[in-house]
């Protein structure tokens, strides 16, 4: 619970800053690896950016290599579905989202992320034939 309180405080500071600096149009989450955090913490940062208050935010980017070294983050982890639902919310909003960073991933992992809306603009390095098929058909 303390972890969530800390994250909420930091998210609140980010949101306050962005509300007072409306010339900011892009937000990049990076450092450490933001997608190693629990889905509810990531949501605390991203979901408010999808509201009309933040209509000046046009692009949300996430610098992550989790698709490469932790594919089960998106497949079977306890909050994998919650994380992908967050990506679906971003996809349904007017903002653009993408992963930034290269990855190697199974086709199943990449396909699931694409379906949630987080793969089309992803930079990637790919050697897996299933992933290549998913990329070329998306």
ABEGO torsion letter per residue (X at the ends): XAAAAAAAAAAAAAAAAAAABAABABBBBBEEBAAABBAAAAAAAAAAAABAAAAABABBBBBBAAAAABAAAAAABAAAAAAAAAAAAAAABABBBBBBEBBBBBAAAAAAAAAAGAAAABBBBBABAAAAAAAAAX
